[in-house]
Amino acid sequence: MKRFALVGVGGYVAPRHLKAIKDTGNELVAAVDKNDSVGILDSYFKSARFFTEFERFDRHIEKLRRKNQSVDYISICSPNYLHDAHCRFALRVGADAVCEKPLVLNPWNVDALRELEIESGRKINTILQLRLHPSIRELKKRIGNTPQNEVFDIDLTYITSRGPWYEVSWKGDEDKSGGIACNIGIHFFDMLIWIFGAVQKSVVHHFGKTMASGYLELEKARVRWFLSLSENDLPQGSLEQGKSTYRSITIDGEELEFSTGFTDLHTQSYEEILAGRGFSLSDVKPSIDIVSKIRNSEININEGKRHPALKGKFDG
């Protein structure tokens, strides 16, 4: 049985990590969050120590280490801009890290963490759960069997409506979240690069707080992408069905079906990490590179193929 501590236990994604730790037969010994609405701990690890101040959490983890009761893993579910510091903390206390997406906001942060991994002898694992989805693994296998020079036309559309709270929270602050491409798009960019190869060209057609769109050329794909947090961008069919999220990937006009199969992907991620097969800094670097580039690119509406959702918007 491995011993875990968790940073950011009051956050949206933390319950998936709590479930994964429990489902893999391990123990959560301590958790921290500045918010104290964390009654969910009773459903998973009733005896876990809880802290609202990171300094006291740090002291507790260090005390455990000195008593030869070290934690083996630090799971990190904190706001995006703190991931780098919390990964460093994990390595400093002699633990491996399990970090939610995005691992960091800038590619140079990945390089610095790699140096610390070597110095500490510990590992930073990141959650890239779409790589474990059965439909996406099958797609990678299929694309791998196509001729080297075959290039596919892809439309990526991801709309997940959010209320006014989003822009008020840290997620609406680009310096803290990395912006929309980083915060909600990074899994999809990672998936596309993993399957269709390295980025050859990137054009950004629009980049705002609640919507972004652009064009990518990968080794084996031409990608028009569109991300939105606005309910107004949802297709009529989704609105009629009362759905707040729409995700679609078409490949040469054929829809990739992956609307289900997400339930246990965090648990599978933990199983892979515990078996020594977690996704590494090298795995995550290309997607961090591209979302950073998108965030810092000049807008060029006239270059590259525009996503159909942009028709009638932002002309000129």
N, C-alpha and C positions, 0 to 999 in steps of 0.2 A: 504493500500500500504506500502510495506517494503522498507527501504532505504539500498542500497548496495554500497560498495566500492570494487574496484578490483585491486589486485596486480598482475602485469605481463600482462597488457592488450596488449602488443605488441607481445605476444607469439603465437605459433601455435594453441593452444587449446582455447585461450581466446574468439574467436568469438562464440564458442558453449555456453560459459557462458553468453556472452552479449545477445545472442538470447534467452537463457533460462530465464534470468532476465526480458527481455521485454515480452516474451510470457506468463509469469506468472503474468503480470500486475504490475510489480514493477519498481523501479527507481534506476538508477545508478547515484550517486551524485559525485563520485570522482574516479580517477584511476591513477595508477603510472606505469611507465616503464622507464628503462634507455634509451631505444630507442624511438625516437619521430615519427616513421612511424606508426602512429595510427589513420589515417584518417577514419578507419572503425568505430570509435566512432560516426561520423556524421550519419551513417546509423542506429544507435540504440539510442544513447543518446547524442544529439548534445550539450546539456547544461552542461554535466558533466565536472567538473574541472579535469584538467590533469596536472601531475607532472612528471618530469624526475629525481627528487631527492627524495629518500625515506624520508629524514629528513623533507622536506617541506610538503610532503604528510602526514606524521605523525603529524606535527604541525597543519595541516588543520583539520584532523580527530579529534584531541584533542580539537581544537577550537569549532568544531560543537558540541562535547559532552558538553562542558561548556556552550554552548548557548541552551542546551536542544534540539538539533537537531541531536542527535547521529545517527550513522548508525546502522542498525540492524544486518547486515551480512557483513563480509569481504570475498570476493571470492578470492582464491589464485591459480594463474596460473604461478607462478614463477618457476625458475629452482628447481629441486628436493631437492637439498641440503639446500635450503632456506625455504622450507615448514615449518620446525619445528619452526624457528624464526618467520615466518609470522603468524603461528597459535597462538603463544604466544602474538604477537602484537594484534591480533583480541581480545583475551580474555582480554588483558590489557585495551583496549579502550571500553570494555563492550559490544562487539559484539559476535555473534556466527560466527564460521568459516565454509566456504565451500571450501574444499581443494581437488585439483586434485590429481591423483595418481602419484607416490606412496606418501602416507601421510607423511612418514618419511623414512629414510634409515636404521635405526636400531631399533630393538625391544625395547631397553631400552628407546628410545625417546618416544615411545608410553606410557610407564609407567609414565614418567615425565609429559607428557601432561595430563594424567588422573588426576594427583594430582592438576594440575593447573585448570582443569575443575571444580573440587570439590571446590577449593578455590574461584573461580570467579563466580560460578553458571551459567556459559555459556557452550555451547556445541560445539564440533568440529565434523563436518559432513565431510565424505569423499565420493568421487565419485567412485562407484563400479557399473558402468552402465550395465555390462554384466548380473548382477543379475536381471535386469529388462527386459532383452530381452525375448520375448515370447517363442522362441524355447528352451531357456535354462531354463526358469521357468517350462516349460512342462517336460523337461528332469528331473529336480529335483523331480517333482511330480511322474514321472514314476519310478525313482530309489528308491524313498521313499516307494513305494509299493512292492518292491522286497524282497525276504527272507533276513534276517539279515546277513546270512553267504555267500550270493552270492557275488562274486568278479569279476569285469569286467576288460578286457584288453583294454587299451586306448593308442592311438597314438595321441599326440598333435604336430602339425607342424605349425609354424608361421614364414613366410619369408616376410619381407618388405624391399625392396632394398633402400639403402640410398647412396648418393654420397659422395665425399671427404669432404664436409662441415661438415658431422656428426662428424667425429673424431676430427676436429679442434674446434668444438663448445663444450660447457659444457657437452653435451650429450656423447661425446667420452671420457670424464674424469670420471673414475670410482668413484673417491672421490666425484664428484658432482652429477652424475646420479645414482650411485649405480650399474652400469654395466648393461649389456644387459638383464639379467634375471629380474632385477628390473624395468628397464626403459620401456621395451616393453612386458615383460612376466607376470607382476604382476597381471593383470586382469585375465589372464587365470589360474594362480595358485590359485587365490582367488576363481574363479568359480569352479575349480575341488575340492578344499577343502570343499566349501559350499555344493556341491552335494554329494561327495563321502566320506567325513569324514576326520578326522585328519591325518596328516602325521605320518606314522610309521617308514619309512626308506627313506633316500635320498642318492643317489650316483651321483656324477658329472663325466661325461665321457670327457667333454671338456668345457673349459671356456676361451673365448678370447674376444677381443673388439667387433668383428663383428659376432661371432657365439658362441653358448653354447648348450650343450646337456647333458641329464642325465636320471635318472630313479627314480621314486617315488613309494613307496607303501603307499596307503591310506587305510582307514578302509575297503572300498569296491571297490578298484581299484588298478591295476598295471599300471603305466603310463610311457611310453617312450616319452620324450619330446625333441623338437629340435627348436631352435630359431636362426634366421639368418638375417643379414642386407645385405647379398651379392646377387646381381642379378644372380650370377653363381649357386646359390642353388635353383632358381626358377624351377619348373617343366617345361618341354618343352611346354606343353599345355598353360601355363600361358604366356610364352615368345611369342608364336605364336599369342596369342590374345592381345599382347601388354600390359599385366597387370604387375604391379610392386609389387603386394602383393598377397600372397597365404596364406590362413589360412585353416586348416583342423583339425577336431577332429573326430577320428573313435572310436567307442565303440563296441568291439567284432566284428570288421570288418565292422560295419555299419557307414556310414558317417552321422554326425550331420550337418544338413543344417542350418546355421545361417549367410549366406553371406549378407542377407538383414535385414532390421528392425532396423538399427542403427541410423536412421535420427534424431529421437526426444528423444533419451535416456537421454541426458543432461537435456532437458526440463522436462522429467518425473522425473529425479533425483531431480530437484528443487521443483517440485510439492510435492514429498514425504518429502523433507526437510522442506518445509513451513508448511506441515501438521503434523510436529513433528515425522516423521517416517524415518529420514535420517539415513544412515549407520554410526555406532558409532566407537569409538576406539576399543571396544571389537570385532566388526565385522571384522576390518581390521588387527588386531594383528596377526592371524595365517599366512596370506600371507606375512607380513613383516618379520615374523620369518623365513619362508622358503627361501625367496630370500636372506636374510642375510646369512643364512647357506650355500646356494649354492655359494654365492660370496666368502665365506671364507673356503670352503671345499678343501681338497686335491683331485687331479684328480686320479680316479681309473677306468681305461678303461676296466678292466677285471671283475668287479663286476656288477651284475644287467643286465637287458636286454637292449641292445643298440638299439637306434632308427635306422630304415633302412637307413635314410639319412647319417648316419655315416659309412656305408659300404665302405671299401676301403680307409677310412680316419683315420689317427691317430692310426693305428694298432701298438700295442706294447706300 
